[in-house]
Amino acid sequence: MAPRDALEARLVALWEDALGVRPVGVQDDFFALGGHSLLAVRLLNQVQEHLGQGLPLVTLFEGPTIEQVA
């Protein structure tokens, strides 16, 4: 599923860069796309840097899709 707003679109770009996978849909599971705990930390650091929003690591484990994180 394609991004529905600007936040989802920005997260899609960050996930695609982190995972090296294109395209990433907002309902795709981070871990099913090849993500792992070290990539999750790196991704959340990028979210902090680019979006100014810090998220705890557990956020991605509890909601592993862009739709859930957004």
MDTraj code that builds the backbone (N, CA, C; nanometers):
import mdtraj as md
import numpy as np

residues = "MET ALA PRO ARG ASP ALA LEU GLU ALA ARG LEU VAL ALA LEU TRP GLU ASP ALA LEU GLY VAL ARG PRO VAL GLY VAL GLN ASP ASP PHE PHE ALA LEU GLY GLY HIS SER LEU LEU ALA VAL ARG LEU LEU ASN GLN VAL GLN GLU HIS LEU GLY GLN GLY LEU PRO LEU VAL THR LEU PHE GLU GLY PRO THR ILE GLU GLN VAL ALA".split()
xyz = np.array([
    [0.0840, -0.1174, 0.0000],
    [0.0000, 0.0000, 0.0000],
    [0.0893, 0.1248, 0.0000],
    [0.0543, 0.2211, -0.0791],
    [0.1308, 0.3449, -0.0928],
    [0.1082, 0.4366, 0.0276],
    [0.2030, 0.5267, 0.0529],
    [0.1862, 0.6217, 0.1629],
    [0.0637, 0.7106, 0.1408],
    [-0.0030, 0.7419, 0.2510],
    [-0.1250, 0.8229, 0.2437],
    [-0.1040, 0.9668, 0.2867],
    [0.0119, 0.9961, 0.3444],
    [0.0396, 1.1340, 0.3865],
    [0.1904, 1.1564, 0.3864],
    [0.2297, 1.2778, 0.4192],
    [0.3713, 1.3154, 0.4127],
    [0.4563, 1.2361, 0.5124],
    [0.4047, 1.2107, 0.6313],
    [0.4805, 1.1361, 0.7312],
    [0.5082, 0.9943, 0.6822],
    [0.4055, 0.9262, 0.6326],
    [0.4263, 0.7912, 0.5800],
    [0.5242, 0.7919, 0.4640],
    [0.5178, 0.8916, 0.3782],
    [0.6101, 0.9001, 0.2638],
    [0.7549, 0.9169, 0.3117],
    [0.7758, 0.9983, 0.4142],
    [0.9107, 1.0171, 0.4675],
    [0.9617, 0.8885, 0.5325],
    [0.8730, 0.8192, 0.6043],
    [0.9116, 0.6922, 0.6661],
    [0.9434, 0.5867, 0.5605],
    [0.8662, 0.5833, 0.4533],
    [0.8939, 0.4892, 0.3438],
    [1.0357, 0.5121, 0.2915],
    [1.0714, 0.6361, 0.2679],
    [1.2054, 0.6670, 0.2157],
    [1.3140, 0.6203, 0.3129],
    [1.2942, 0.6427, 0.4416],
    [1.3929, 0.5999, 0.5411],
    [1.4032, 0.4480, 0.5463],
    [1.2895, 0.3798, 0.5405],
    [1.2900, 0.2324, 0.5442],
    [1.3576, 0.1768, 0.4200],
    [1.3271, 0.2338, 0.3034],
    [1.3892, 0.1846, 0.1800],
    [1.5407, 0.1998, 0.1864],
    [1.5875, 0.3121, 0.2377],
    [1.7322, 0.3335, 0.2503],
    [1.7932, 0.2357, 0.3501],
    [1.7294, 0.2184, 0.4646],
    [1.7832, 0.1313, 0.5692],
    [1.7865, -0.0148, 0.5256],
    [1.6808, -0.0577, 0.4581],
    [1.6675, -0.1985, 0.4206],
    [1.7287, -0.2310, 0.2851],
    [1.7468, -0.1297, 0.2006],
    [1.7945, -0.1547, 0.0648],
    [1.6904, -0.2287, -0.0178],
    [1.5644, -0.2036, 0.0119],
    [1.4520, -0.2699, -0.0552],
    [1.3608, -0.1623, -0.1120],
    [1.3150, -0.1831, -0.2349],
    [1.2198, -0.0914, -0.2993],
    [1.1241, -0.1717, -0.3825],
    [0.9988, -0.1408, -0.3814],
    [0.9329, -0.0435, -0.2961],
    [0.8957, -0.1043, -0.1610],
    [0.8778, -0.0190, -0.0625],
    [0.8269, -0.0592, 0.0678],
    [0.6882, 0.0017, 0.0820],
    [0.5920, -0.0795, 0.1171],
    [0.4558, -0.0318, 0.1404],
    [0.4343, -0.0055, 0.2876],
    [0.3338, 0.0743, 0.3189],
    [0.3096, 0.1128, 0.4579],
    [0.2627, -0.0031, 0.5445],
    [0.2209, -0.1135, 0.4828],
    [0.1775, -0.2292, 0.5601],
    [0.2792, -0.3432, 0.5570],
    [0.3947, -0.3192, 0.4976],
    [0.4997, -0.4205, 0.4941],
    [0.5688, -0.4293, 0.6296],
    [0.5982, -0.5507, 0.6724],
    [0.6623, -0.5762, 0.8010],
    [0.8136, -0.5556, 0.7896],
    [0.8673, -0.4709, 0.8752],
    [1.0107, -0.4394, 0.8747],
    [1.0955, -0.5659, 0.8808],
    [1.0588, -0.6583, 0.9674],
    [1.1389, -0.7789, 0.9875],
    [1.1214, -0.8786, 0.8726],
    [1.0048, -0.8831, 0.8132],
    [0.9822, -0.9698, 0.6974],
    [1.0606, -0.9209, 0.5754],
    [1.0917, -0.7922, 0.5731],
    [1.1694, -0.7343, 0.4625],
    [1.3198, -0.7500, 0.4828],
    [1.3592, -0.8172, 0.5901],
    [1.5013, -0.8400, 0.6151],
    [1.5581, -0.7581, 0.7292],
    [1.4736, -0.6806, 0.7954],
    [1.5199, -0.6003, 0.9078],
    [1.5560, -0.6876, 1.0274],
    [1.6443, -0.6356, 1.1115],
    [1.6840, -0.7046, 1.2343],
    [1.7114, -0.5970, 1.3384],
    [1.7463, -0.6386, 1.4582],
    [1.7578, -0.5437, 1.5690],
    [1.8610, -0.4332, 1.5438],
    [1.9736, -0.4661, 1.4848],
    [2.0745, -0.3626, 1.4585],
    [2.0275, -0.2623, 1.3532],
    [1.9587, -0.3122, 1.2508],
    [1.9011, -0.2215, 1.1508],
    [1.7910, -0.1368, 1.2120],
    [1.7162, -0.1949, 1.3048],
    [1.6091, -0.1209, 1.3711],
    [1.6664, -0.0023, 1.4476],
    [1.7762, -0.0239, 1.5178],
    [1.8412, 0.0851, 1.5911],
    [1.8866, 0.1926, 1.4935],
    [1.9486, 0.1521, 1.3855],
    [1.9960, 0.2469, 1.2840],
    [1.8784, 0.3251, 1.2243],
    [1.7701, 0.2552, 1.1931],
    [1.6526, 0.3196, 1.1356],
    [1.5937, 0.4223, 1.2321],
    [1.5806, 0.3845, 1.3586],
    [1.5223, 0.4774, 1.4554],
    [1.6132, 0.5974, 1.4783],
    [1.7427, 0.5806, 1.4647],
    [1.8336, 0.6956, 1.4700],
    [1.8100, 0.7889, 1.3519],
    [1.7844, 0.7317, 1.2347],
    [1.7539, 0.8121, 1.1165],
    [1.6209, 0.8861, 1.1321],
    [1.5233, 0.8194, 1.1915],
    [1.3948, 0.8846, 1.2183],
    [1.4181, 1.0058, 1.3089],
    [1.4970, 0.9881, 1.4136],
    [1.5279, 1.0982, 1.5051],
    [1.5966, 1.2124, 1.4302],
    [1.6946, 1.1772, 1.3490],
    [1.7719, 1.2789, 1.2774],
    [1.6890, 1.3548, 1.1744],
    [1.6088, 1.2828, 1.0966],
    [1.5362, 1.3445, 0.9854],
    [1.3986, 1.3983, 1.0224],
    [1.3358, 1.3382, 1.1224],
    [1.2007, 1.3803, 1.1578],
    [1.1928, 1.4483, 1.2940],
    [1.3022, 1.4438, 1.3691],
    [1.3030, 1.5079, 1.4996],
    [1.2177, 1.4380, 1.6036],
    [1.1897, 1.3108, 1.5810],
    [1.1051, 1.2350, 1.6728],
    [1.1793, 1.1116, 1.7197],
    [1.2124, 1.1092, 1.8484],
    [1.2766, 0.9913, 1.9043],
    [1.1729, 0.8854, 1.9394],
    [1.2019, 0.7628, 1.9028],
    [1.1120, 0.6513, 1.9331],
    [1.1908, 0.5414, 2.0022],
    [1.1327, 0.4795, 2.1055],
    [1.2018, 0.3671, 2.1681],
    [1.2041, 0.2470, 2.0744],
    [1.3040, 0.1639, 2.0878],
    [1.3198, 0.0460, 2.0021],
    [1.1971, -0.0435, 2.0060],
    [1.1337, -0.0535, 2.1220],
    [1.0172, -0.1402, 2.1366],
    [0.9041, -0.1003, 2.0411],
    [0.9009, 0.0251, 1.9999],
    [0.7982, 0.0722, 1.9065],
    [0.7969, -0.0122, 1.7804],
    [0.9133, -0.0394, 1.7264],
    [0.9239, -0.1151, 1.6016],
    [0.8916, -0.2629, 1.6222],
    [0.9251, -0.3160, 1.7383],
    [0.8929, -0.4561, 1.7660],
    [0.7435, -0.4765, 1.7887],
    [0.6788, -0.3787, 1.8494],
    [0.5347, -0.3895, 1.8755],
    [0.4506, -0.3553, 1.7533],
    [0.5019, -0.2700, 1.6678],
    [0.4305, -0.2300, 1.5469],
    [0.5271, -0.2213, 1.4318],
    [0.5557, -0.3329, 1.3653],
    [0.6646, -0.3361, 1.2667],
    [0.6304, -0.2841, 1.1265],
    [0.5215, -0.2087, 1.1138],
    [0.4882, -0.1521, 0.9838],
    [0.4926, 0.0005, 0.9910],
    [0.5114, 0.0634, 0.8778],
    [0.5115, 0.2100, 0.8722],
    [0.3772, 0.2626, 0.9210],
    [0.2716, 0.1976, 0.8807],
    [0.1371, 0.2366, 0.9233],
    [0.1271, 0.2426, 1.0763],
    [0.1848, 0.1458, 1.1442],
    [0.1778, 0.1406, 1.2891],
    [0.2727, 0.2412, 1.3539],
    [0.3900, 0.2595, 1.2966],
    [0.4869, 0.3536, 1.3525],
    [0.4382, 0.4980, 1.3352],
    [0.3792, 0.5275, 1.2198],
    [0.3314, 0.6638, 1.1918],
    [0.2233, 0.7024, 1.2893],
])
top = md.Topology()
chain = top.add_chain()
for i, resn in enumerate(residues, 1):
    res = top.add_residue(resn, chain, resSeq=i)
    for name in ("N", "CA", "C"):
        top.add_atom(name, md.element.get_by_symbol(name[0]), res)
traj = md.Trajectory(xyz[None], top)
